[in-house]
Amino acid sequence: MAASWALTPPAGVESTFDITANSDVRDVSDVLDAVYVADTPFINKIGWGEAAHNKIIEWVSDSIGYGYLILSNDGTVASDASSFVVGASGTGAQSTAIRQIHTGSILKHNASPTLGYMIVEDLSTNGAITFAYMSDTTQTTALTDGATLFIIGNAVPEGSSPRNDNTRPRTILSNKTQIFRKDVRITGTRQATDMYAVGNELRHQIELRTKEYKRELETTAILGRKEAGSTVETQTMGGLFDYLRGQSGTHIDTSSTSLTESLLNTIVRGVMEKGGVPDCVLVGFERQQDISSWDVAKKRTTPDSRQAGYYTTQYLSDLGAVLDVVVSRWVPANLAFILSSSMIKLCPLRGRKFILEKLGKVGDYVEYQLLSEVSMQFNGYNLGQHGMLTALT
């Protein structure tokens, strides 16, 4: 007679079929299948500057002027006129623009070569310039309001006395530091429990919080709003958009339009006219697709694992400036930034660039905090040396 095998275990012995479903260790890879959305191409591009020594960072903005004047005459300047008014549009404050010239300065209109050279005879603090045309030159047409006059030079007669000082006022600019903190709390039981694909739960959670911190720093550097701290508000640092949104001129475009090569080159020109050295365009995914559709002859792609993931696309502008196309998922579709990246730096508060601290033990758990206090120095934004498009479609 064949042996009879019991289909149920003896009393008190558990079968593997009785164990809670999915709690047994299965034959799976130890590679954790997770997506870490923590790519930070912009802050990788600009890098870190000197440490700050105060929760408000300040820097001095100084300028020698743009080398030209813009007419703001409330109308055209007649061909037989002998005076005009200098405006502030495109050159900063009127008083600062006038500091570029003296009695004897030579000016030249930016249009056709037939237009005459002017020599400044007198200037007043209200922006009015009295001039005369230089010998053998004439002005046959009116000067259009808003026209550009290039400053050719500042001539002085032999033996002349020193003229009035034309030192330009400096501007103190500032940003606030912002505290970034990520907290990790792991119970003793959780540390002692084996987890799929995670050899050390504490170390794994610290790595995740670090990625979250980098992502947060990236978004703040782009879109952060500068805010003074108070009893009800946390002090926060300003980002690119916050500083550029109040600017105007040929380096800023607020029209609702699509991103085209022509439009990008117009902004690049506006930045270069004001002394900027644009070397990157910062965009999101949608605008990167626009750039990808442009003339292939003006683009090249190079491997670059540090700044932009795997590849960096470069665009050759009409004026010869080569722009790295930096693609960040945190740039909204309506925005694009044309930047002189060497003029932008993250500034950590001294001793607080990135701290990992184990906190005091008060129960059956361990606590760590990842702490950083950072600001961003944005040189030249007030001088038009960075550009932005705000309403792209």
C-alpha positions, 0 to 999 in steps of 0.5 A, a space after each residue: 500500500 502506498 504511503 499517504 502524505 499529509 497535505 497540511 503540516 502538523 499543528 504548530 508548524 507554519 507553511 510558507 503559504 501561510 506567510 504574508 504575501 510578498 514578504 519573502 525575499 524573491 530573486 530580484 536585482 539589487 538595483 533600485 528601480 527609481 527615478 531621481 528628478 534631481 538634474 541641476 544643469 543651471 547651478 552646475 553651469 554657474 558654479 560656486 563663488 566666494 563664501 558670504 559673511 552675512 545673511 545679506 550679500 552685496 556687490 558693487 555695480 560699476 560701469 564706464 557707460 555703453 559708449 553711445 547716447 540715445 536721443 529722447 527729444 520728444 520728436 525729431 531733431 531738425 537738420 538745422 538744429 543745434 541742440 537735442 536732449 539725451 534720454 535714459 532709454 537703453 543707457 540707464 539714468 540720464 545723468 549717468 549717460 551724460 557723464 560719458 561726454 564732455 565739451 569737445 566730445 565727438 558724436 556720430 549718428 548710427 545711420 548712413 555715412 553721409 550724416 554729419 559729425 557733431 562736436 559737443 559745445 555745452 551740456 546741462 544737467 537736464 540732458 540738453 546738449 548744445 552741439 555744432 557740426 564739424 567742418 565739411 560735414 552737414 546734416 541733410 535729414 532730421 535725426 529721428 527721436 530714439 536714434 543712437 549717437 556713438 561717442 567717437 572720442 573726447 577731444 581736448 585742445 592743447 594746453 587745456 585745464 582739466 575738465 569736470 570729473 565724470 566719475 559715475 555713481 556706483 550702485 550697491 546690489 544685494 540678495 538674501 541668503 536662504 536656508 535649505 534643510 532636509 530632515 531624515 529620521 529612521 527608527 531602530 526597527 527600520 534600520 535593522 530590517 532588510 529592505 529590497 535593493 537597499 543595503 543601508 536605509 539611513 544612507 539611502 535616505 540621506 542620498 535622496 534628501 541630498 538630491 532633493 536639496 540640489 533640485 530645490 537649489 536649482 529651482 530657487 536659482 532660476 525662479 526664486 523671489 527675494 524676500 526680507 525675513 520677518 516674524 511671519 515670513 522666511 528670508 528667501 533669495 532671488 533668482 534669475 526671473 526675479 531680477 530680470 523681470 523689472 528690466 527693460 530694453 533691447 535685451 528683454 522681450 515681453 511680447 507673446 511670440 514663438 522662439 525663433 532664431 531671429 528673436 534669439 539673435 535680437 536678444 543676444 545683440 541687445 546683451 552684447 550692446 550693453 557689454 555682456 558676453 552671452 555664453 548660454 541660453 537657459 530653456 525648458 524642454 519645449 523651447 529646446 525642441 524649438 532650437 532643435 528645429 533650427 539650422 543644423 549648420 549653426 549647432 553642434 553637440 558635444 559630450 558633457 557629463 558635468 554640466 548638462 547630463 550627457 550632451 551639450 548643444 551649442 548654438 552659433 549666434 549671428 554675432 559670433 557668440 557661441 551659446 551653450 543650450 542649457 536645458 532645465 526641466 524647471 524653466 517654464 515654457 514661456 521663459 528663456 534666459 540669455 546669460 553671461 554665466 561667468 557673472 553669476 555665482 552661488 554664494 554659501 554663507 561661510 561654514 554653511 555650504 552643505 552640512 550633514 549633522 546627526 542630532 541628539 538621540 531622544 528615542 528609538 530613532 536616529 535623526 540627521 539634518 542636511 543644512 545649507 544657507 546659500 544666496 546668488 550673486 547676479 552681476 550685470 543684470 542691472 546693466 542689461 548684460 543678461 537677457 530674458 524672453 517672458 511670453 514665449 508660446 
